[in-house]
């Protein structure tokens, strides 16, 4: 698969929209999100641009990053486990959406 072609539409994918909304409301750069999630900036970039499907490693890292920061939006998950559950569900929905288009 060509790494430069989007496999997920960043404009419509809920996983990407949630990550970006929570990153922006916290005023985090991609570098800051990468640092907090123990991921690399290129990994984060590929996921949020829809070039790479999120993996469990991405979900765990992102869940950790958001759970360890003060809540920024109403009704957002509070614990790492809650974040991971939400992100796993959204990542699986993205995966199923891509498969249905193949």
C-alpha positions as CSV (number, residue, x, y, z in Angstrom):
1,X,0.0,0.0,0.0
2,X,1.3,3.5,-0.9
3,X,1.9,5.4,2.4
4,X,1.1,8.8,0.8
5,X,-2.5,7.9,-0.1
6,X,-5.2,8.4,2.5
7,X,-7.0,5.2,3.5
8,X,-9.3,7.0,5.8
9,X,-11.1,10.3,5.0
10,X,-9.9,12.8,7.7
11,X,-12.9,15.0,6.9
12,X,-15.5,12.4,7.9
13,X,-13.7,9.9,10.2
14,X,-14.9,10.3,13.8
15,X,-11.6,8.8,15.2
16,X,-9.6,11.5,13.5
17,X,-12.1,14.2,14.4
18,X,-12.1,13.3,18.1
19,X,-8.3,13.3,18.3
20,X,-8.0,16.6,16.5
21,X,-10.8,18.3,18.5
22,X,-9.2,17.2,21.8
23,X,-5.7,18.1,20.6
24,X,-6.8,21.6,19.5
25,X,-8.9,22.5,22.5
26,X,-5.8,21.7,24.7
27,X,-3.7,23.9,22.3
28,X,-1.3,21.0,21.7
29,X,0.9,20.8,18.7
30,X,1.4,17.5,17.0
31,X,4.8,17.3,18.7
32,X,3.3,17.9,22.1
33,X,0.6,15.2,21.5
34,X,3.4,12.8,20.3
35,X,5.5,13.5,23.4
36,X,2.5,12.9,25.7
37,X,1.4,9.8,24.0
38,X,4.9,8.2,23.6
39,X,4.4,8.1,19.8
40,X,6.4,9.9,17.2
41,X,5.2,13.0,15.5
42,X,5.2,11.3,12.0
43,X,3.1,8.4,13.5
44,X,0.5,10.9,14.8
45,X,0.6,12.8,11.5
46,X,0.0,9.7,9.4
47,X,-3.0,8.7,11.6
48,X,-4.7,12.2,11.6
49,X,-4.2,12.6,7.9
50,X,-5.8,9.2,7.3
51,X,-2.7,7.7,5.7
52,X,-2.3,5.1,8.5
53,X,-5.0,3.1,10.3
54,X,-4.7,3.6,14.0
55,X,-3.4,0.5,15.9
56,X,-3.8,-0.6,19.5
57,X,-0.4,1.1,20.2
58,X,-1.7,4.4,18.9
59,X,-5.0,4.0,20.8
60,X,-3.2,3.3,24.1
61,X,-0.8,6.2,23.6
62,X,-3.5,8.7,22.7
63,X,-5.7,7.4,25.6
64,X,-2.9,7.9,28.0
65,X,-2.1,11.4,26.7
66,X,-5.7,12.7,27.0
67,X,-6.4,11.0,30.3
68,X,-3.3,12.5,31.9
69,X,-4.4,16.0,31.0
70,X,-7.2,18.0,32.6
71,X,-10.6,17.6,30.8
72,X,-11.0,20.1,28.1
73,X,-14.5,19.3,26.7
74,X,-17.7,18.4,28.4
75,X,-18.6,14.7,28.7
76,X,-15.1,13.5,27.6
77,X,-13.7,10.3,29.0
78,X,-11.8,10.8,32.3
79,X,-9.7,7.7,32.7
80,X,-7.2,6.0,30.4
81,X,-9.4,3.0,30.3
82,X,-12.4,5.1,29.2
83,X,-10.3,6.8,26.5
84,X,-9.0,3.5,25.2
85,X,-12.5,2.0,25.1
86,X,-13.8,5.0,23.1
87,X,-10.8,5.1,20.7
88,X,-10.9,1.3,20.1
89,X,-14.5,1.6,19.2
90,X,-13.9,4.5,16.8
91,X,-10.8,2.9,15.3
92,X,-12.7,-0.3,14.6
93,X,-15.5,1.7,13.0
94,X,-12.9,3.3,10.7
95,X,-11.4,-0.1,9.9
96,X,-14.9,-1.5,9.0
97,X,-15.7,1.5,6.9
98,X,-12.5,1.1,4.9
99,X,-13.2,-2.7,4.4
100,X,-16.7,-2.0,3.2
101,X,-15.3,0.2,0.5
102,X,-12.8,-2.3,-0.8
